[in-house]
Amino acid sequence: MSCGLVCTNLGIKPGQRFGVKGEITPGAKSFVVNIGKDPANIVLHFNARFDIHGDVKTIVCNSKNNGEWGTEQRETTFPFQEGSTVEIFFVHDKNELTVQLPGHQFKFPNRLGLQAIDYLSEEGDFKLKSLQME
């Protein structure tokens, strides 16, 4: 999976909403958005899988604490289309993150108890066009 943009020192506090907008490449297999403290401490690993690792049109979410992966959570609502532009928003809360997708949203626990999100990275079949913080 190709590595994309990495942002650090974001300082996103509980209650803040932020999002990414980008283009999903034609023929996409998968793309990832990681948010957390740093690469070893990811509060949300968001992996949209079109057709990879045995998953078809599935969103796989996880967390990484000191380099150790947690338990995966799968979402079967899949609002993404190859070759389209999409916005994905995240609302940071001290207990959970709300993921807002086109026509669907879900929650993922803040397993790391992060009080600030300082790190964001994207990779795979997604070309980031903008980052929005509210």
Secondary structure, DSSP 4 states (H G I P E B T S, - for coil): --EEEEE----BPTT-EEEEEEEEPTT--EEEEEEEEETTEEEEEEEEEEEETTEEEEEEEEEEETTEE---EEE------TT-EEEEEEEE-SSEEEEEETTEEEEEE-TT--S-B-EEEEEESEEEEEEEE-
